[in-house]
Amino acid sequence: MIWRLGAFVVAAVVALPLLGIGSSLFTDQLDLWRHLAETQLPDILANTIILLLGVGVGTVVLGTGTAWLVTMCRFPGVGILQWALLLPLVMPTYIIGYAYADLMAFAGPLQSGLRGATGWTRTDYWFPDLGSAAGVAFLFTLVLYPYVYLAARAAFLTQSQALLEASRILGNGPWRTFLRIGLPLARPAIAAGAALALLETLADFGTVQYYGVHTFTTAIYRTWYGMGNREGAAQISFVLIAIAIGLILLERHSRGRASFAIASNLRHRSEPAALPPGRALAALLACALPVLLGFVLPTLHLAQLAVRSGSVVADHRFLGDAVNSLILASLAALIIVGLALFLSYAGRLVGRRSLNRTIEFASLGYAIPGAVIAVGVLLPLAVADDGIDFVSRGLFGVSTGLLLSGTAFALLLAYTVRFLAVGMANVAPGLAAIDPAMDASARVLGARPFQVLRYIHLPMLRTPALTAGIVAFVEVLKELPATLLIRPFNFDTLAIGVFRFASDERLAQAAVGAIVIVLVSLVPVILLSRAVAAGSPAGGPTTSSQPGP
């Protein structure tokens, strides 16, 4: 009873911001929507469609193609590229946006080098402009394709070489085998990876704000800070939630009731096919180019800018931002892992469908952009602050001010709502893999549920919990929109510092914080690469897809 009640309470608190956004529908905001329809709404809708289509097509083509090449083919450098293709995942979208803005500027190194080598003037050549929805979609594709690559490679690793060889015997070439056998079997994984990439696209604020591309996240920020209209920002947030849920439902509908499985006697994987020299070179270039453009080039440019402004490292504001980021990310990671352990174990212990559905709803935050979470967090906290202040004035004649909203507590709540799903995605499967007979044996010997969790489950969940903590730490470190909207007065983080310097066109100073974020983010990428490689043995898991809940 205590576990069930506690899980319901925790899930309700985490889900409260999501419910708070829905309450905004009862306020009259016709003037706001009329203003948006007359000014920004057409641009917002057009830019959102272009971003979703561009990122969707780009990440699927790039992620799936490179995953197939490094998994099924052998060519020079394939061993390095298998993990190097994940490196762009550590680059936050706003950071690569800032890096390429400086790289491709008229006075930047690329155009300056081109003019110096050819003697051309500005009117003598054409150079791509990234300051549009299509240009931003290109940048997003460079750093978000690893979502698809990671899912597709894991699916390709479990596919049977016997099926692929049978296709070749029946007269299908490599291209036709990929289209008719490999791609259909991996379709559910590819769709899931693409959905994550599109959700990240919807969630971005820093890049679209910097390039002047109007989207729903920029409209939320301007409505809140420019107009001081929190309820209006919440209603715009609700539209963004509807789009996010639509993407999730579309991904599940694409799977339908399809089920893909490999019989146990067909799981043997032979050596990847060796490519002839010409095709090997083409495969090498195709796989190396995304790494070069999505990680190596922007990282080297940021490192150069950081070295040029090395004095900023000792700047007290930068050090303060770094300390704030580390404290917030560490606390949020501990809270997220702790709640993930509690909720996962409560769901295992109670086993009620209603509780599991409540936990699933509380974990929906990862599918919702940070700007939306910020609105949902501050609305109920503002009501709570008003209530506390009213009671305090009536009883003691003292105004309490803002005790909850605009504090570190609000930030931690927003991070928990946003990234609880990260903890659940790592902890819940690890807990499910523990034989329930161990629980039963411990209970027969007189152990209470908490003792079973402490002495049996926690030691066995050390690796999943550590992975969840590291990934949550990095996600919080990179989070920009929620931090930007909720942070207390005169309280900045590394992400805010990078955004602040970049907004002031001081990219050299912004590069220092950007490099720190990128270097710290390398840790979970290494863990992910090892986890994918560990799933490659012949006896690995089946490739399957079941209908969503």
PLY file of the C-alpha trace (Angstrom):
ply
format ascii 1.0
element vertex 549
property float x
property float y
property float z
element edge 548
property int vertex1
property int vertex2
end_header
0.00 0.00 0.00
2.81 2.42 0.89
4.68 1.71 -2.36
1.53 2.15 -4.44
0.57 5.42 -2.72
4.13 6.74 -2.89
4.41 5.93 -6.60
1.10 7.66 -7.34
2.20 10.75 -5.40
5.59 10.94 -7.13
4.07 10.36 -10.56
1.39 13.00 -9.87
3.97 15.61 -8.83
6.06 14.91 -11.93
2.97 14.99 -14.15
1.61 18.21 -12.56
3.43 20.54 -15.00
1.94 18.62 -17.93
-1.53 19.04 -16.45
-0.81 22.69 -15.73
-0.32 23.37 -19.42
-3.73 21.88 -20.17
-5.37 24.25 -17.67
-4.33 27.21 -19.85
-6.95 26.16 -22.41
-9.63 27.65 -20.14
-8.22 31.19 -20.45
-9.27 33.56 -23.22
-6.34 34.24 -25.56
-8.19 35.16 -28.76
-6.29 38.45 -29.10
-2.97 36.62 -28.90
-3.93 34.08 -31.54
-5.32 36.84 -33.76
-2.01 38.70 -33.44
-0.01 35.55 -34.23
-2.20 34.73 -37.23
-1.65 38.21 -38.65
2.12 38.26 -38.04
4.17 35.14 -37.30
1.91 32.08 -37.52
2.29 31.47 -41.30
6.09 31.63 -40.96
6.02 29.42 -37.86
3.97 26.72 -39.59
6.04 26.85 -42.79
9.35 26.71 -40.91
8.14 23.86 -38.71
7.08 21.80 -41.74
10.40 22.45 -43.51
12.39 21.54 -40.40
10.46 18.32 -39.79
10.60 17.20 -43.41
14.26 18.11 -43.85
15.43 16.51 -40.61
13.18 13.47 -41.09
14.44 12.66 -44.58
18.04 13.65 -43.84
18.44 11.63 -40.64
16.77 8.52 -42.10
18.92 8.54 -45.24
22.15 9.39 -43.45
21.64 7.26 -40.35
20.30 4.18 -42.12
22.82 4.28 -44.96
25.87 4.61 -42.75
24.56 1.97 -40.32
24.16 -0.54 -43.16
27.62 0.18 -44.58
29.56 -0.20 -41.31
27.55 -3.27 -40.26
27.34 -5.29 -43.47
30.45 -4.19 -45.38
34.18 -4.29 -44.82
36.34 -1.40 -46.02
39.33 0.59 -44.69
38.55 2.45 -41.43
35.24 0.69 -40.76
36.29 -0.27 -37.20
36.87 3.38 -36.30
33.80 4.65 -38.12
31.50 2.27 -36.24
31.90 4.35 -33.07
33.00 7.64 -34.68
29.62 7.98 -36.39
28.11 8.50 -32.92
30.34 11.48 -32.11
28.03 14.19 -33.55
25.52 13.15 -30.89
27.60 15.01 -28.26
27.23 18.28 -30.17
24.15 20.22 -28.98
22.19 21.70 -31.86
22.74 25.27 -30.70
26.51 24.77 -30.44
26.92 23.45 -33.98
24.72 26.33 -35.11
27.05 28.86 -33.52
30.15 27.12 -34.89
28.90 27.06 -38.48
27.67 30.64 -38.26
31.26 31.73 -37.66
32.77 29.21 -40.07
30.59 30.24 -43.01
30.40 33.98 -42.34
31.75 36.38 -44.99
34.73 37.15 -42.75
34.98 33.54 -41.56
37.82 31.14 -42.40
36.05 29.34 -45.26
35.08 32.36 -47.35
38.27 34.25 -46.46
40.35 31.26 -47.54
38.37 30.93 -50.78
38.86 34.61 -51.65
42.52 34.45 -50.73
43.15 31.39 -52.91
41.23 32.62 -55.97
41.38 36.40 -55.75
37.59 36.57 -56.10
35.38 39.27 -54.64
32.01 38.73 -52.99
30.11 39.03 -56.26
32.29 36.46 -58.04
31.04 33.35 -56.24
28.02 31.79 -54.56
28.17 30.52 -51.00
25.39 28.67 -49.13
23.43 30.62 -46.55
22.33 28.70 -43.46
20.07 31.49 -42.19
16.86 29.76 -43.28
14.68 26.83 -42.22
16.35 24.62 -44.83
19.83 25.62 -43.64
18.92 24.97 -40.00
17.43 21.59 -41.01
20.80 20.73 -42.57
22.60 21.58 -39.33
20.12 19.55 -37.28
20.62 16.57 -39.59
24.37 16.65 -38.98
23.97 16.17 -35.22
20.68 14.22 -34.99
21.31 11.43 -37.51
23.05 9.33 -34.77
19.61 8.67 -33.27
18.68 6.78 -36.44
22.18 5.34 -36.87
22.16 3.92 -33.34
18.74 2.28 -33.73
19.37 1.03 -37.28
22.79 -0.43 -36.47
21.39 -2.28 -33.45
18.68 -3.72 -35.74
21.12 -4.66 -38.50
23.39 -6.42 -36.01
20.59 -8.84 -35.11
19.64 -9.63 -38.70
20.60 -13.07 -39.98
23.27 -13.32 -42.62
21.53 -16.48 -43.85
18.51 -14.45 -44.95
20.70 -11.93 -46.74
22.66 -14.69 -48.47
19.40 -16.35 -49.53
18.35 -13.07 -51.12
21.63 -12.91 -53.02
21.22 -16.52 -54.21
17.77 -15.62 -55.57
19.39 -13.02 -57.79
19.05 -9.84 -55.73
22.08 -7.57 -55.70
23.34 -5.71 -52.61
21.07 -2.72 -53.23
17.95 -4.83 -53.77
18.80 -7.01 -50.75
19.04 -3.93 -48.61
15.69 -2.57 -49.84
13.77 -5.86 -49.69
15.28 -7.60 -46.65
17.45 -5.36 -44.48
15.37 -2.18 -44.55
11.92 -3.75 -43.87
13.28 -5.73 -40.91
14.87 -2.60 -39.45
11.90 -0.30 -40.17
10.52 -0.16 -36.60
13.94 0.78 -35.17
14.52 3.38 -37.89
11.09 4.94 -37.27
11.77 5.15 -33.53
15.15 6.82 -34.11
13.64 9.29 -36.59
10.88 10.15 -34.09
13.50 11.03 -31.46
15.35 13.23 -33.96
12.13 15.06 -34.85
11.25 15.59 -31.20
14.68 17.12 -30.63
14.07 19.36 -33.65
10.81 20.62 -32.15
12.55 21.21 -28.81
15.35 23.41 -30.15
15.46 27.06 -29.20
19.04 28.31 -29.32
19.72 27.55 -33.00
16.44 28.83 -34.45
16.61 31.93 -32.26
20.17 32.65 -33.37
19.40 32.22 -37.09
16.11 34.14 -36.89
13.93 31.20 -37.91
10.50 31.59 -36.27
9.20 28.40 -34.65
6.81 27.54 -31.83
9.63 27.60 -29.26
10.63 31.15 -30.20
6.95 32.17 -30.10
6.65 30.73 -26.58
9.71 32.67 -25.42
8.57 35.95 -26.97
5.03 35.61 -25.64
6.34 34.97 -22.15
9.13 37.53 -21.94
8.09 40.01 -24.61
4.40 40.18 -23.69
4.50 38.89 -20.12
1.70 36.48 -21.01
2.27 33.11 -19.30
-1.17 31.70 -20.13
-0.71 32.61 -23.78
2.70 30.93 -23.81
1.07 27.85 -22.29
-1.53 27.71 -25.05
1.18 27.90 -27.70
2.97 25.16 -25.76
-0.14 23.01 -26.02
0.09 23.18 -29.82
3.69 22.00 -29.59
2.63 19.13 -27.33
-0.03 18.14 -29.86
2.61 18.02 -32.62
4.95 15.96 -30.42
2.19 13.48 -29.54
1.24 13.34 -33.22
4.80 12.35 -34.11
4.77 9.60 -31.48
1.43 8.25 -32.72
2.64 8.43 -36.32
5.71 6.38 -35.41
3.56 3.78 -33.68
1.07 3.71 -36.55
3.93 3.10 -38.99
4.64 -0.10 -37.08
0.99 -1.14 -36.94
0.77 -4.71 -35.75
3.90 -5.76 -37.59
6.17 -8.20 -35.85
9.69 -9.02 -37.04
11.59 -11.93 -35.58
14.57 -14.06 -36.52
14.40 -17.76 -35.75
17.09 -18.93 -33.38
18.65 -21.21 -36.01
19.06 -18.28 -38.42
20.88 -15.84 -36.13
24.35 -16.76 -37.27
26.25 -13.79 -38.67
29.11 -14.35 -41.07
31.87 -11.92 -41.91
30.79 -8.62 -43.57
31.22 -8.50 -47.32
34.53 -7.06 -48.52
34.00 -4.18 -50.95
36.12 -3.72 -54.10
38.51 -0.73 -54.04
36.19 1.73 -55.82
33.16 0.97 -53.68
35.31 0.80 -50.55
36.51 4.36 -51.18
32.94 5.54 -51.78
31.76 3.86 -48.55
34.65 5.39 -46.62
33.82 8.88 -47.88
30.08 8.41 -47.27
30.67 7.41 -43.63
33.51 9.81 -42.88
31.79 12.93 -44.22
29.03 13.06 -41.54
31.68 12.69 -38.81
33.82 15.39 -40.39
30.96 17.88 -40.83
29.02 17.02 -37.68
31.86 16.75 -35.17
35.45 17.21 -36.32
35.13 20.51 -38.21
32.96 22.40 -35.67
34.95 21.01 -32.71
38.29 22.07 -34.19
36.91 25.52 -34.97
35.52 25.89 -31.45
38.83 24.72 -30.00
40.66 27.33 -32.06
38.30 30.04 -30.86
38.63 28.84 -27.26
42.43 28.96 -27.43
42.24 32.43 -28.90
40.14 33.58 -25.91
41.94 31.53 -23.25
41.72 34.33 -20.73
37.97 33.69 -20.42
38.74 30.39 -18.68
39.81 32.33 -15.62
36.86 34.70 -15.84
34.75 34.50 -12.69
31.51 34.44 -14.68
32.63 31.40 -16.66
33.78 29.63 -13.52
30.50 30.47 -11.83
28.54 29.14 -14.80
30.56 25.91 -14.73
29.99 25.42 -10.98
26.26 26.09 -11.34
26.04 23.60 -14.21
27.90 20.86 -12.36
25.83 21.27 -9.19
22.49 21.34 -11.03
23.39 18.43 -13.33
24.66 16.31 -10.42
21.59 16.96 -8.25
19.20 16.38 -11.15
20.95 13.12 -12.09
20.69 11.84 -8.51
17.00 12.77 -8.31
16.20 11.23 -11.70
17.99 7.95 -10.94
16.42 7.76 -7.48
12.90 8.35 -8.81
13.46 5.92 -11.68
14.49 3.21 -9.22
11.54 3.95 -6.94
8.92 4.05 -9.71
10.29 1.02 -11.56
10.37 -1.07 -8.39
6.92 0.12 -7.32
5.52 -0.89 -10.71
7.17 -4.32 -10.37
5.95 -4.74 -6.80
2.36 -3.59 -7.28
1.79 -4.79 -10.83
-1.40 -2.77 -11.28
-2.15 -1.50 -14.78
-3.43 1.85 -13.48
-0.14 2.51 -11.68
1.95 1.55 -14.70
-0.10 3.85 -16.94
0.37 6.69 -14.45
4.13 6.10 -14.46
4.14 6.08 -18.27
2.30 9.42 -18.32
4.79 10.89 -15.86
7.59 9.77 -18.20
6.11 11.63 -21.17
8.26 14.69 -20.48
11.10 13.61 -22.78
8.73 13.89 -25.73
7.95 17.50 -24.81
10.29 20.42 -25.55
12.08 22.15 -22.69
10.28 25.44 -23.32
6.94 23.69 -22.85
8.12 22.01 -19.65
9.23 25.42 -18.35
5.75 26.85 -18.90
4.13 23.83 -17.25
6.41 24.03 -14.22
6.04 27.74 -13.52
2.26 27.92 -13.86
1.42 25.64 -10.86
4.40 26.92 -8.86
3.22 30.51 -9.37
-0.23 29.52 -8.06
1.40 27.82 -5.07
3.54 30.90 -4.37
0.46 33.15 -4.48
-1.33 30.84 -2.05
1.59 30.73 0.37
1.98 34.51 0.18
-1.75 35.04 0.80
-1.71 32.78 3.88
1.48 34.40 5.20
0.08 37.90 4.79
-3.15 36.93 6.54
-1.51 35.19 9.49
1.75 37.07 9.99
1.47 40.18 7.84
4.65 39.16 5.98
5.02 38.68 2.24
6.92 35.50 1.37
7.66 36.42 -2.25
8.71 33.68 -4.66
9.60 30.60 -2.65
9.18 28.04 -5.43
9.03 29.61 -8.89
12.17 31.31 -10.14
14.38 29.19 -7.88
16.73 26.23 -8.20
13.86 24.05 -6.99
11.84 24.97 -10.09
14.84 24.17 -12.30
15.33 20.75 -10.70
11.63 19.99 -11.06
11.75 20.94 -14.75
14.82 18.75 -15.32
13.14 15.85 -13.54
9.97 16.15 -15.62
11.98 16.51 -18.84
14.46 13.68 -18.33
12.78 11.16 -16.03
12.20 9.02 -19.12
15.99 8.79 -19.55
16.30 7.18 -16.13
13.29 4.92 -16.66
14.59 3.76 -20.06
17.80 2.48 -18.45
16.60 1.30 -15.03
13.29 -0.37 -15.93
14.75 -2.87 -18.46
17.55 -3.75 -16.03
15.03 -4.39 -13.27
12.83 -6.45 -15.61
15.81 -8.69 -16.40
16.08 -9.78 -12.75
14.34 -13.09 -12.14
11.18 -12.55 -10.01
12.04 -15.80 -8.24
14.81 -13.92 -6.44
12.23 -11.52 -5.01
10.02 -14.39 -3.93
12.91 -16.22 -2.26
13.92 -13.10 -0.33
10.33 -12.46 0.79
9.99 -16.07 1.98
13.12 -15.53 4.09
11.44 -12.53 5.75
12.92 -9.64 3.77
10.73 -6.59 3.34
10.31 -4.88 -0.08
12.80 -2.13 0.75
15.36 -4.70 1.89
14.89 -6.65 -1.35
15.52 -3.46 -3.31
18.55 -2.47 -1.25
20.38 -5.76 -0.89
19.38 -7.64 -4.05
18.30 -5.26 -6.81
20.57 -2.26 -6.26
23.84 -4.24 -6.59
22.53 -5.83 -9.80
21.32 -2.46 -11.15
24.62 -0.65 -10.63
25.46 -0.48 -14.35
21.98 0.59 -15.59
21.73 3.17 -12.81
25.19 4.53 -13.58
24.36 4.76 -17.27
21.08 6.53 -16.48
22.89 8.97 -14.21
25.57 9.82 -16.77
23.10 10.34 -19.60
20.81 12.44 -17.37
23.83 14.49 -16.22
24.81 15.30 -19.80
21.23 16.02 -20.91
20.82 18.52 -18.07
24.20 20.05 -18.87
23.08 20.71 -22.46
19.50 21.81 -21.72
18.92 25.42 -22.83
15.22 26.41 -23.24
13.98 25.28 -19.82
17.01 26.77 -18.07
16.66 30.02 -19.96
13.01 30.47 -18.95
13.14 29.26 -15.32
16.59 30.16 -13.99
16.71 32.46 -10.93
17.79 36.05 -11.39
21.54 36.39 -12.04
21.96 32.62 -12.15
23.54 31.22 -15.31
24.82 27.84 -16.51
27.28 26.80 -19.20
24.45 26.50 -21.73
23.16 29.96 -20.81
26.69 31.38 -20.95
27.24 29.93 -24.42
23.88 31.31 -25.56
24.57 34.72 -24.01
27.98 35.13 -25.65
26.74 33.84 -29.01
23.75 36.19 -28.94
26.21 39.05 -28.44
28.25 37.78 -31.43
31.13 36.87 -29.09
31.64 33.35 -30.40
35.25 33.18 -29.22
34.08 33.49 -25.61
31.14 31.14 -26.22
33.53 28.49 -27.56
35.05 27.85 -24.11
31.79 26.72 -22.56
30.84 24.86 -25.74
34.04 22.81 -25.67
33.45 21.90 -22.01
29.93 20.68 -22.81
31.16 18.65 -25.78
34.02 17.02 -23.86
31.79 16.02 -20.93
29.19 14.64 -23.35
31.72 12.24 -24.86
31.37 9.89 -21.86
27.83 8.61 -22.54
28.59 8.32 -26.26
31.45 5.94 -25.46
29.11 3.96 -23.22
26.48 3.84 -25.97
29.03 2.63 -28.52
30.13 -0.19 -26.23
26.52 -1.14 -25.49
25.71 -1.41 -29.21
28.82 -3.46 -29.89
27.91 -5.78 -27.01
24.65 -6.59 -28.73
26.30 -8.03 -31.84
26.98 -11.67 -31.02
25.21 -14.34 -32.97
23.05 -15.25 -30.10
21.93 -11.66 -29.59
18.35 -10.58 -29.14
15.73 -10.97 -31.78
14.64 -8.03 -33.87
11.02 -7.49 -33.01
8.42 -4.82 -32.87
5.15 -5.02 -31.03
2.26 -2.57 -31.06
2.66 0.36 -28.72
0.68 0.49 -25.51
0 1
1 2
2 3
3 4
4 5
5 6
6 7
7 8
8 9
9 10
10 11
11 12
12 13
13 14
14 15
15 16
16 17
17 18
18 19
19 20
20 21
21 22
22 23
23 24
24 25
25 26
26 27
27 28
28 29
29 30
30 31
31 32
32 33
33 34
34 35
35 36
36 37
37 38
38 39
39 40
40 41
41 42
42 43
43 44
44 45
45 46
46 47
47 48
48 49
49 50
50 51
51 52
52 53
53 54
54 55
55 56
56 57
57 58
58 59
59 60
60 61
61 62
62 63
63 64
64 65
65 66
66 67
67 68
68 69
69 70
70 71
71 72
72 73
73 74
74 75
75 76
76 77
77 78
78 79
79 80
80 81
81 82
82 83
83 84
84 85
85 86
86 87
87 88
88 89
89 90
90 91
91 92
92 93
93 94
94 95
95 96
96 97
97 98
98 99
99 100
100 101
101 102
102 103
103 104
104 105
105 106
106 107
107 108
108 109
109 110
110 111
111 112
112 113
113 114
114 115
115 116
116 117
117 118
118 119
119 120
120 121
121 122
122 123
123 124
124 125
125 126
126 127
127 128
128 129
129 130
130 131
131 132
132 133
133 134
134 135
135 136
136 137
137 138
138 139
139 140
140 141
141 142
142 143
143 144
144 145
145 146
146 147
147 148
148 149
149 150
150 151
151 152
152 153
153 154
154 155
155 156
156 157
157 158
158 159
159 160
160 161
161 162
162 163
163 164
164 165
165 166
166 167
167 168
168 169
169 170
170 171
171 172
172 173
173 174
174 175
175 176
176 177
177 178
178 179
179 180
180 181
181 182
182 183
183 184
184 185
185 186
186 187
187 188
188 189
189 190
190 191
191 192
192 193
193 194
194 195
195 196
196 197
197 198
198 199
199 200
200 201
201 202
202 203
203 204
204 205
205 206
206 207
207 208
208 209
209 210
210 211
211 212
212 213
213 214
214 215
215 216
216 217
217 218
218 219
219 220
220 221
221 222
222 223
223 224
224 225
225 226
226 227
227 228
228 229
229 230
230 231
231 232
232 233
233 234
234 235
235 236
236 237
237 238
238 239
239 240
240 241
241 242
242 243
243 244
244 245
245 246
246 247
247 248
248 249
249 250
250 251
251 252
252 253
253 254
254 255
255 256
256 257
257 258
258 259
259 260
260 261
261 262
262 263
263 264
264 265
265 266
266 267
267 268
268 269
269 270
270 271
271 272
272 273
273 274
274 275
275 276
276 277
277 278
278 279
279 280
280 281
281 282
282 283
283 284
284 285
285 286
286 287
287 288
288 289
289 290
290 291
291 292
292 293
293 294
294 295
295 296
296 297
297 298
298 299
299 300
300 301
301 302
302 303
303 304
304 305
305 306
306 307
307 308
308 309
309 310
310 311
311 312
312 313
313 314
314 315
315 316
316 317
317 318
318 319
319 320
320 321
321 322
322 323
323 324
324 325
325 326
326 327
327 328
328 329
329 330
330 331
331 332
332 333
333 334
334 335
335 336
336 337
337 338
338 339
339 340
340 341
341 342
342 343
343 344
344 345
345 346
346 347
347 348
348 349
349 350
350 351
351 352
352 353
353 354
354 355
355 356
356 357
357 358
358 359
359 360
360 361
361 362
362 363
363 364
364 365
365 366
366 367
367 368
368 369
369 370
370 371
371 372
372 373
373 374
374 375
375 376
376 377
377 378
378 379
379 380
380 381
381 382
382 383
383 384
384 385
385 386
386 387
387 388
388 389
389 390
390 391
391 392
392 393
393 394
394 395
395 396
396 397
397 398
398 399
399 400
400 401
401 402
402 403
403 404
404 405
405 406
406 407
407 408
408 409
409 410
410 411
411 412
412 413
413 414
414 415
415 416
416 417
417 418
418 419
419 420
420 421
421 422
422 423
423 424
424 425
425 426
426 427
427 428
428 429
429 430
430 431
431 432
432 433
433 434
434 435
435 436
436 437
437 438
438 439
439 440
440 441
441 442
442 443
443 444
444 445
445 446
446 447
447 448
448 449
449 450
450 451
451 452
452 453
453 454
454 455
455 456
456 457
457 458
458 459
459 460
460 461
461 462
462 463
463 464
464 465
465 466
466 467
467 468
468 469
469 470
470 471
471 472
472 473
473 474
474 475
475 476
476 477
477 478
478 479
479 480
480 481
481 482
482 483
483 484
484 485
485 486
486 487
487 488
488 489
489 490
490 491
491 492
492 493
493 494
494 495
495 496
496 497
497 498
498 499
499 500
500 501
501 502
502 503
503 504
504 505
505 506
506 507
507 508
508 509
509 510
510 511
511 512
512 513
513 514
514 515
515 516
516 517
517 518
518 519
519 520
520 521
521 522
522 523
523 524
524 525
525 526
526 527
527 528
528 529
529 530
530 531
531 532
532 533
533 534
534 535
535 536
536 537
537 538
538 539
539 540
540 541
541 542
542 543
543 544
544 545
545 546
546 547
547 548
